[in-house]
């Protein structure tokens, strides 16, 4: 039994597949923003639709597709592999150890799916992380464990292979990043933190979470996406950033501000392809302040790791 089969047995029950609460939905199923709004109005908590609809955030779902080693278009969006960087840009390192490339995003490709229009219309973003040590992002000692690089140019790039001293496990095979626009809603933890939405009883809140999982694929899908709401595993990510930043001597991001100051830039799930795992089948959240996103200050991103 492979590791991913084992995880499905542990987290997915291992027996017969449970009945799907909504026909046509299940693992790896996502829906468009328009469809999500229609489905929301058909739920048992449809009386909350007027409050929940404005909270819906479109996200750009990234699905990996295999690539041949000699079929890597320069500057194209992909997961893993070499990085196509601006001339003179060095591969990021941490304490002499190379970081691993997770995502290379060509923004002119992503802009078609950016329903909010908050990303730059052109340029590239690169997301790197210390995939060997896998820091949690809980304090200043972790601040060099990730790097987000932004370039306004999409041409004149130079292909840089992962350094020889990068751990073999972190040499992630390149995969094309297929994109589609999907709907995301805040988790019940996030709703409790900074919204006025109130469920009538615990059962209604549980039903909301089941419905939310049904439109984003559930726990065993691969939920890697740009923008939208984070799909938390252990608690509200926005509040965690502020909590870490408020602990004397153990600050997370400097001047963390309020939970509402932050939003998701990129969520990276543990994925069978390109074969990466964060903690125990966990998730990486690259978070950014709204004002930094608008000003294109991508170097101000802070990372949070959660897992089961």
NUNUMI-526611 format. One record per residue: residue number from 1; chain; x, y, z of N, C-alpha, C in turn. Coordinates in steps of 0.1 Angstrom, whole numbers. Example, Ala and Ser with C-alpha at 12.3 -4.5 7.8 and 13.67 -1.06 7.14 Angstrom:
// NUNUMI-526611
ATOM 1 A 132 -57 78 123 -45 78 132 -33 78 $
ATOM 2 A 128 -22 71 137 -11 71 129 0 79 $
This chain:
// NUNUMI-526611
ATOM 1 A 8 -12 0 0 0 0 9 12 0 $
ATOM 2 A 6 22 -10 14 34 -10 10 44 1 $
ATOM 3 A 18 54 3 16 64 13 2 71 11 $
ATOM 4 A -1 74 -2 -14 81 -4 -26 71 -2 $
ATOM 5 A -24 58 -5 -35 49 -2 -37 48 13 $
ATOM 6 A -25 48 20 -26 47 35 -33 59 41 $
ATOM 7 A -30 71 36 -37 83 41 -52 83 38 $
ATOM 8 A -55 78 26 -70 77 23 -77 67 33 $
ATOM 9 A -70 57 37 -75 47 46 -77 54 60 $
ATOM 10 A -66 62 64 -67 68 77 -77 79 78 $
ATOM 11 A -77 88 68 -85 100 69 -98 98 61 $
ATOM 12 A -99 89 52 -111 87 44 -119 75 49 $
ATOM 13 A -115 68 59 -124 58 65 -120 44 61 $
ATOM 14 A -115 42 49 -110 29 45 -121 19 41 $
ATOM 15 A -133 22 43 -144 12 39 -151 17 27 $
ATOM 16 A -164 14 26 -171 18 15 -172 33 15 $
ATOM 17 A -173 39 3 -174 54 2 -187 58 8 $
ATOM 18 A -186 69 17 -198 74 23 -208 80 12 $
ATOM 19 A -220 80 15 -230 85 6 -227 100 4 $
ATOM 20 A -228 105 -8 -226 119 -11 -238 127 -6 $
ATOM 21 A -236 137 2 -247 145 7 -254 154 -4 $
ATOM 22 A -246 156 -15 -252 164 -26 -248 157 -39 $
ATOM 23 A -258 153 -47 -256 145 -59 -246 152 -68 $
ATOM 24 A -237 143 -73 -227 148 -83 -215 154 -77 $
ATOM 25 A -214 155 -63 -203 161 -56 -196 150 -49 $
ATOM 26 A -183 153 -45 -175 143 -38 -161 147 -39 $
ATOM 27 A -151 138 -37 -137 141 -38 -133 147 -51 $
ATOM 28 A -125 157 -51 -120 164 -62 -130 172 -70 $
ATOM 29 A -142 174 -64 -152 182 -70 -151 196 -66 $
ATOM 30 A -151 205 -75 -152 220 -72 -163 226 -81 $
ATOM 31 A -167 238 -77 -178 244 -84 -174 258 -87 $
ATOM 32 A -180 264 -97 -178 278 -100 -185 287 -90 $
ATOM 33 A -181 300 -90 -188 309 -81 -203 310 -83 $
ATOM 34 A -207 310 -96 -221 311 -99 -229 299 -94 $
ATOM 35 A -223 287 -96 -230 275 -92 -231 274 -77 $
ATOM 36 A -220 278 -70 -220 278 -56 -231 287 -50 $
ATOM 37 A -233 298 -55 -244 307 -50 -258 300 -52 $
ATOM 38 A -260 293 -64 -272 286 -66 -274 275 -56 $
ATOM 39 A -263 268 -53 -264 257 -44 -266 262 -29 $
ATOM 40 A -260 273 -26 -262 278 -13 -276 281 -10 $
ATOM 41 A -283 286 -20 -298 290 -18 -307 277 -17 $
ATOM 42 A -301 265 -19 -309 253 -17 -306 245 -5 $
ATOM 43 A -297 251 4 -293 244 16 -303 246 27 $
ATOM 44 A -301 238 38 -310 239 50 -306 252 58 $
ATOM 45 A -295 259 54 -292 271 60 -293 283 50 $
ATOM 46 A -302 281 41 -304 291 30 -308 305 36 $
ATOM 47 A -314 305 48 -318 317 54 -306 326 57 $
ATOM 48 A -294 320 57 -282 328 59 -275 332 46 $
ATOM 49 A -281 328 35 -275 331 22 -273 346 20 $
ATOM 50 A -282 355 24 -279 370 22 -266 374 29 $
ATOM 51 A -263 368 41 -251 371 48 -238 364 42 $
ATOM 52 A -240 352 37 -229 344 32 -225 347 18 $
ATOM 53 A -234 351 10 -231 354 -4 -221 364 -6 $
ATOM 54 A -221 376 2 -211 386 0 -197 381 5 $
ATOM 55 A -197 371 13 -184 366 18 -177 356 8 $
ATOM 56 A -184 351 -2 -178 342 -12 -166 349 -19 $
ATOM 57 A -155 342 -20 -143 347 -27 -140 337 -38 $
ATOM 58 A -138 342 -50 -133 333 -61 -119 330 -58 $
ATOM 59 A -115 317 -62 -101 313 -61 -97 307 -74 $
ATOM 60 A -84 306 -76 -79 300 -88 -73 286 -84 $
ATOM 61 A -80 276 -88 -76 262 -84 -65 258 -93 $
ATOM 62 A -54 252 -88 -43 247 -95 -43 232 -95 $
ATOM 63 A -44 226 -107 -44 211 -108 -31 207 -116 $
ATOM 64 A -23 198 -110 -11 194 -117 -14 185 -129 $
ATOM 65 A -6 186 -139 -6 177 -151 8 174 -155 $
ATOM 66 A 11 161 -158 25 157 -160 31 165 -172 $
ATOM 67 A 44 167 -171 52 173 -182 64 165 -185 $
ATOM 68 A 67 164 -198 79 157 -202 91 166 -199 $
ATOM 69 A 103 161 -195 114 169 -192 118 179 -202 $
ATOM 70 A 116 176 -215 120 185 -226 108 194 -230 $
ATOM 71 A 97 194 -223 85 201 -226 82 211 -215 $
ATOM 72 A 92 220 -212 90 230 -202 91 244 -208 $
ATOM 73 A 79 250 -213 80 263 -219 86 273 -209 $
ATOM 74 A 94 282 -214 101 292 -206 90 301 -200 $
ATOM 75 A 90 302 -187 82 312 -180 67 307 -178 $
ATOM 76 A 64 295 -182 50 290 -181 47 287 -166 $
ATOM 77 A 34 287 -162 30 284 -149 32 269 -147 $
ATOM 78 A 38 265 -135 39 251 -132 42 249 -117 $
ATOM 79 A 41 237 -113 44 232 -100 58 225 -100 $
ATOM 80 A 67 228 -91 80 222 -91 89 224 -103 $
ATOM 81 A 99 216 -104 108 218 -115 118 229 -113 $
ATOM 82 A 125 233 -124 134 244 -124 127 257 -124 $
ATOM 83 A 134 268 -121 128 281 -120 133 290 -132 $
ATOM 84 A 124 296 -138 128 306 -149 128 320 -143 $
ATOM 85 A 140 324 -139 141 336 -131 147 348 -140 $
ATOM 86 A 145 360 -135 151 372 -141 167 370 -141 $
ATOM 87 A 174 375 -150 188 374 -151 194 380 -138 $
ATOM 88 A 204 373 -132 211 377 -120 204 373 -107 $
ATOM 89 A 192 367 -108 185 363 -96 190 349 -91 $
ATOM 90 A 194 349 -79 200 336 -73 189 328 -67 $
ATOM 91 A 190 315 -68 181 306 -62 181 308 -47 $
ATOM 92 A 169 311 -41 169 314 -26 174 303 -17 $
ATOM 93 A 181 307 -7 187 298 3 183 302 17 $
ATOM 94 A 184 292 26 182 295 40 193 288 48 $
ATOM 95 A 201 296 55 213 291 63 221 281 54 $
ATOM 96 A 224 286 42 232 278 32 225 266 26 $
ATOM 97 A 212 264 30 204 253 24 194 259 14 $
ATOM 98 A 194 253 2 185 258 -8 170 256 -4 $
ATOM 99 A 162 265 -8 147 263 -6 142 256 -19 $
ATOM 100 A 131 250 -18 125 242 -29 114 251 -36 $
ATOM 101 A 114 250 -49 104 257 -57 91 250 -56 $
ATOM 102 A 81 256 -52 67 250 -52 59 254 -64 $
ATOM 103 A 58 267 -66 50 272 -77 57 283 -85 $
ATOM 104 A 56 282 -98 60 293 -107 47 298 -114 $
ATOM 105 A 43 310 -112 30 315 -118 32 326 -128 $
ATOM 106 A 28 324 -140 28 334 -150 15 342 -149 $
ATOM 107 A 16 354 -145 4 362 -142 -5 365 -153 $
ATOM 108 A 1 366 -165 -8 368 -177 -17 356 -180 $
ATOM 109 A -12 344 -175 -21 332 -176 -31 332 -165 $
ATOM 110 A -27 336 -153 -36 335 -142 -47 346 -142 $
ATOM 111 A -44 357 -149 -53 368 -149 -67 365 -155 $
ATOM 112 A -67 355 -164 -80 351 -170 -89 345 -159 $
ATOM 113 A -84 339 -149 -91 332 -139 -93 340 -126 $
ATOM 114 A -87 352 -126 -87 361 -114 -100 369 -114 $
ATOM 115 A -111 364 -109 -124 370 -110 -124 383 -102 $
ATOM 116 A -116 384 -91 -115 397 -83 -106 407 -90 $
ATOM 117 A -97 403 -99 -88 412 -105 -78 419 -95 $
ATOM 118 A -73 411 -85 -64 417 -75 -50 413 -78 $
ATOM 119 A -47 404 -87 -33 401 -91 -28 410 -102 $
ATOM 120 A -15 412 -103 -10 419 -115 -14 412 -128 $
ATOM 121 A -16 420 -138 -20 414 -151 -9 407 -158 $
ATOM 122 A 3 410 -154 15 404 -161 26 403 -151 $
ATOM 123 A 36 396 -155 48 393 -146 47 379 -142 $
ATOM 124 A 56 375 -132 57 362 -127 58 363 -111 $
ATOM 125 A 53 352 -105 56 350 -91 62 336 -89 $
ATOM 126 A 71 336 -80 78 323 -76 76 321 -61 $
ATOM 127 A 72 309 -57 70 306 -43 80 295 -39 $
ATOM 128 A 88 298 -30 98 288 -25 96 286 -10 $
ATOM 129 A 100 274 -5 98 270 9 109 260 13 $
ATOM 130 A 112 260 26 122 250 31 114 237 33 $
ATOM 131 A 113 229 22 106 217 23 112 206 31 $
ATOM 132 A 125 208 35 132 198 43 128 199 58 $
ATOM 133 A 131 211 63 128 214 77 113 217 80 $
ATOM 134 A 106 222 70 92 226 71 88 234 84 $
ATOM 135 A 94 246 86 90 254 97 75 258 96 $
ATOM 136 A 70 261 108 56 264 109 52 278 107 $
ATOM 137 A 62 287 107 59 301 106 55 308 119 $
ATOM 138 A 59 302 130 55 307 143 63 319 149 $
ATOM 139 A 74 322 143 82 332 149 93 337 140 $
ATOM 140 A 101 347 144 110 354 135 121 344 130 $
ATOM 141 A 124 333 138 134 324 133 130 317 120 $
ATOM 142 A 117 317 117 112 310 105 111 319 93 $
ATOM 143 A 114 332 95 111 342 85 119 340 72 $
ATOM 144 A 130 333 72 137 330 60 135 316 54 $
ATOM 145 A 124 310 59 121 296 55 112 296 42 $
ATOM 146 A 108 307 37 101 308 25 105 321 18 $
ATOM 147 A 102 322 5 105 334 -3 95 335 -14 $
ATOM 148 A 90 346 -16 81 349 -27 88 360 -36 $
ATOM 149 A 91 357 -48 97 366 -57 88 371 -68 $
ATOM 150 A 88 384 -71 79 389 -81 87 397 -91 $
ATOM 151 A 84 394 -104 90 401 -115 79 407 -124 $
ATOM 152 A 81 419 -128 71 425 -137 73 420 -151 $
ATOM 153 A 84 415 -154 87 411 -168 84 396 -170 $
ATOM 154 A 79 393 -181 77 379 -185 86 373 -195 $
ATOM 155 A 94 382 -200 104 378 -211 118 380 -206 $
ATOM 156 A 128 374 -213 142 376 -209 146 368 -197 $
ATOM 157 A 139 357 -194 141 349 -182 153 340 -185 $
ATOM 158 A 159 335 -174 170 325 -174 165 313 -166 $
ATOM 159 A 167 301 -172 163 289 -165 174 285 -155 $
ATOM 160 A 170 283 -143 179 279 -132 174 266 -126 $
ATOM 161 A 183 256 -127 180 243 -122 181 243 -107 $
ATOM 162 A 174 235 -99 176 234 -85 191 231 -82 $
ATOM 163 A 196 237 -71 210 235 -68 213 221 -65 $
ATOM 164 A 225 216 -67 229 203 -65 228 199 -50 $
ATOM 165 A 229 208 -41 229 205 -27 214 206 -21 $
ATOM 166 A 204 207 -30 191 206 -25 187 192 -23 $
ATOM 167 A 182 189 -11 178 175 -7 170 168 -19 $
ATOM 168 A 174 156 -22 168 149 -33 153 149 -31 $
ATOM 169 A 148 147 -19 133 146 -17 126 159 -22 $
ATOM 170 A 134 171 -21 128 184 -24 130 187 -39 $
ATOM 171 A 135 178 -47 136 180 -62 122 176 -67 $
ATOM 172 A 112 185 -67 99 181 -71 98 181 -86 $
ATOM 173 A 93 171 -92 92 169 -106 82 180 -112 $
ATOM 174 A 86 186 -123 77 197 -129 64 192 -133 $
ATOM 175 A 54 199 -131 40 196 -135 34 209 -140 $
ATOM 176 A 26 208 -151 19 220 -156 8 223 -145 $
ATOM 177 A 5 236 -144 -5 241 -135 -18 245 -143 $
ATOM 178 A -27 235 -143 -40 238 -150 -49 246 -140 $
ATOM 179 A -56 256 -146 -63 266 -137 -78 266 -141 $
ATOM 180 A -86 268 -130 -100 271 -132 -104 280 -120 $
ATOM 181 A -115 288 -122 -120 296 -112 -130 288 -104 $
ATOM 182 A -129 288 -90 -138 281 -82 -143 290 -71 $
ATOM 183 A -153 285 -63 -158 293 -52 -153 288 -39 $
ATOM 184 A -150 298 -30 -146 294 -17 -153 303 -7 $
ATOM 185 A -156 297 5 -163 305 15 -155 303 28 $
ATOM 186 A -156 312 38 -149 311 50 -153 299 58 $
ATOM 187 A -144 293 65 -147 282 74 -155 287 86 $
ATOM 188 A -161 278 94 -169 283 105 -160 289 115 $
ATOM 189 A -147 285 116 -137 292 125 -136 306 121 $
ATOM 190 A -134 309 108 -132 322 104 -145 331 105 $
ATOM 191 A -157 324 103 -169 331 105 -171 336 120 $
ATOM 192 A -166 327 129 -167 330 143 -158 342 147 $
ATOM 193 A -146 342 140 -136 352 143 -140 366 139 $
ATOM 194 A -145 368 126 -148 382 122 -160 382 112 $
ATOM 195 A -171 377 116 -183 379 109 -195 380 118 $
ATOM 196 A -206 384 113 -219 384 121 -228 372 118 $
ATOM 197 A -223 363 111 -231 351 107 -232 342 120 $
ATOM 198 A -245 339 123 -247 330 134 -256 318 130 $
ATOM 199 A -251 306 132 -259 295 129 -269 292 141 $
ATOM 200 A -281 287 137 -291 285 147 -287 275 158 $
ATOM 201 A -279 264 154 -275 254 163 -263 247 158 $
ATOM 202 A -257 238 166 -244 232 162 -246 223 149 $
ATOM 203 A -258 217 148 -261 209 136 -260 216 124 $
ATOM 204 A -265 229 124 -265 237 112 -251 241 108 $
ATOM 205 A -243 244 118 -229 247 115 -222 235 109 $
ATOM 206 A -224 223 115 -218 211 109 -223 208 95 $
ATOM 207 A -235 211 92 -241 210 79 -234 220 69 $
ATOM 208 A -231 232 74 -224 242 66 -210 236 62 $
ATOM 209 A -203 231 72 -190 226 69 -190 214 59 $
ATOM 210 A -200 205 60 -201 194 51 -204 200 37 $
ATOM 211 A -213 210 36 -216 216 23 -203 223 17 $
ATOM 212 A -196 229 26 -184 236 22 -174 226 16 $
ATOM 213 A -172 215 23 -163 204 18 -168 199 5 $
ATOM 214 A -181 198 3 -186 192 -9 -183 201 -22 $
ATOM 215 A -182 214 -20 -180 223 -32 -165 225 -34 $
ATOM 216 A -156 220 -25 -142 222 -27 -134 208 -27 $
ATOM 217 A -142 198 -27 -136 184 -29 -134 176 -16 $
ATOM 218 A -135 182 -5 -133 175 8 -119 173 11 $
ATOM 219 A -117 166 23 -103 165 29 -94 157 20 $
ATOM 220 A -98 148 12 -89 140 4 -87 145 -10 $
ATOM 221 A -92 156 -14 -89 162 -26 -77 170 -25 $
ATOM 222 A -72 175 -36 -59 184 -36 -64 198 -37 $
ATOM 223 A -63 205 -26 -69 219 -25 -58 229 -26 $
ATOM 224 A -51 230 -37 -41 240 -39 -47 251 -48 $
ATOM 225 A -48 263 -42 -54 274 -50 -48 288 -46 $
ATOM 226 A -50 297 -55 -46 311 -53 -58 319 -49 $
ATOM 227 A -56 329 -40 -66 338 -35 -78 330 -29 $
ATOM 228 A -89 335 -28 -100 328 -21 -98 328 -6 $
ATOM 229 A -105 319 1 -104 317 15 -95 305 18 $
ATOM 230 A -87 306 29 -80 294 32 -89 283 38 $
ATOM 231 A -86 270 35 -93 259 40 -85 254 52 $
ATOM 232 A -88 259 64 -80 256 76 -81 242 80 $
ATOM 233 A -71 237 87 -71 223 93 -72 224 108 $
ATOM 234 A -65 234 114 -64 235 128 -70 247 134 $
ATOM 235 A -74 257 126 -80 269 132 -78 281 122 $
ATOM 236 A -85 292 125 -84 303 116 -70 308 114 $
ATOM 237 A -66 309 101 -52 313 98 -50 327 101 $
ATOM 238 A -59 336 98 -58 350 101 -55 353 115 $
ATOM 239 A -63 347 124 -62 349 138 -49 343 143 $
ATOM 240 A -44 332 138 -31 326 142 -20 336 139 $
ATOM 241 A -20 343 128 -9 352 125 -8 363 135 $
ATOM 242 A -20 368 139 -20 379 148 -17 374 162 $
ATOM 243 A -21 362 166 -17 356 179 -2 355 180 $
ATOM 244 A 4 349 170 18 347 170 25 361 171 $
ATOM 245 A 20 370 164 26 384 164 24 391 177 $
ATOM 246 A 16 386 186 13 393 198 20 387 210 $
ATOM 247 A 27 376 208 34 369 219 48 375 221 $
ATOM 248 A 51 381 233 64 387 235 75 378 233 $
ATOM 249 A 85 382 225 97 373 222 95 362 212 $
ATOM 250 A 82 360 208 80 349 199 71 354 187 $
ATOM 251 A 74 366 183 65 372 173 65 365 160 $
ATOM 252 A 54 365 153 53 360 140 56 372 130 $
ATOM 253 A 47 376 122 50 387 113 51 400 121 $
ATOM 254 A 61 408 117 62 421 124 49 429 122 $
ATOM 255 A 45 436 132 33 445 132 22 437 125 $
ATOM 256 A 17 427 132 7 418 126 -7 424 123 $
ATOM 257 A -10 435 130 -23 442 128 -35 433 132 $
ATOM 258 A -45 434 125 -58 427 128 -60 415 118 $
ATOM 259 A -67 405 123 -70 394 114 -76 398 100 $
ATOM 260 A -84 408 100 -90 413 88 -80 420 79 $
ATOM 261 A -68 423 83 -58 429 75 -52 419 65 $
ATOM 262 A -54 406 68 -47 395 60 -57 388 51 $
ATOM 263 A -51 383 40 -59 374 31 -49 364 25 $
ATOM 264 A -55 353 20 -48 342 14 -42 347 0 $
ATOM 265 A -29 344 -2 -23 346 -15 -22 332 -22 $
ATOM 266 A -17 322 -15 -16 309 -21 -17 298 -10 $
ATOM 267 A -25 288 -13 -26 277 -4 -21 265 -11 $
ATOM 268 A -11 257 -5 -5 246 -11 -8 234 -3 $
ATOM 269 A -16 225 -9 -20 212 -2 -9 202 -3 $
ATOM 270 A -9 192 5 -1 180 3 -6 173 -9 $
ATOM 271 A 2 169 -19 -3 165 -32 5 152 -36 $
ATOM 272 A -3 143 -42 3 131 -48 13 134 -59 $
ATOM 273 A 10 144 -67 19 149 -77 19 165 -75 $
ATOM 274 A 31 170 -73 44 165 -75 51 158 -62 $
ATOM 275 A 43 151 -55 48 143 -44 54 151 -33 $
ATOM 276 A 46 160 -27 51 167 -15 41 166 -4 $
ATOM 277 A 46 166 8 37 165 20 42 174 31 $
ATOM 278 A 32 181 37 36 191 47 31 186 61 $
ATOM 279 A 40 182 69 37 176 82 29 163 79 $
ATOM 280 A 18 161 87 9 150 85 -2 154 75 $
ATOM 281 A 1 152 62 -9 155 52 -15 169 54 $
ATOM 282 A -6 179 56 -10 193 60 -11 202 48 $
ATOM 283 A -11 215 51 -13 226 42 -4 238 45 $
ATOM 284 A 1 244 35 9 256 36 0 268 32 $
ATOM 285 A 0 279 39 -8 291 36 2 303 35 $
ATOM 286 A 3 308 23 11 320 20 1 332 22 $
ATOM 287 A 2 339 33 -7 350 36 -1 363 33 $
ATOM 288 A -9 373 29 -4 387 27 -14 397 31 $
ATOM 289 A -10 408 36 -19 419 39 -25 424 27 $
ATOM 290 A -37 429 28 -45 434 16 -37 446 10 $
ATOM 291 A -32 454 19 -25 466 14 -12 463 7 $
ATOM 292 A -5 452 11 7 447 5 4 441 -9 $
ATOM 293 A -7 434 -10 -11 428 -22 -14 439 -33 $
ATOM 294 A -21 450 -28 -24 461 -37 -11 468 -42 $
ATOM 295 A -1 469 -33 11 476 -36 22 467 -42 $
ATOM 296 A 18 454 -44 27 444 -51 40 442 -42 $
ATOM 297 A 38 442 -29 49 440 -19 48 425 -15 $
ATOM 298 A 51 416 -25 50 402 -22 61 397 -13 $
ATOM 299 A 71 404 -11 82 400 -2 77 401 13 $
ATOM 300 A 65 407 15 59 408 29 50 396 32 $
ATOM 301 A 50 386 24 42 374 26 47 367 39 $
ATOM 302 A 37 362 47 40 353 58 34 340 57 $
ATOM 303 A 41 329 61 36 316 59 31 309 72 $
ATOM 304 A 21 301 71 16 293 82 14 279 77 $
ATOM 305 A 19 269 85 17 255 82 7 249 93 $
ATOM 306 A -3 242 87 -12 234 96 -12 220 91 $
ATOM 307 A -14 210 100 -16 197 95 -24 189 105 $
ATOM 308 A -27 176 102 -36 168 110 -29 162 122 $
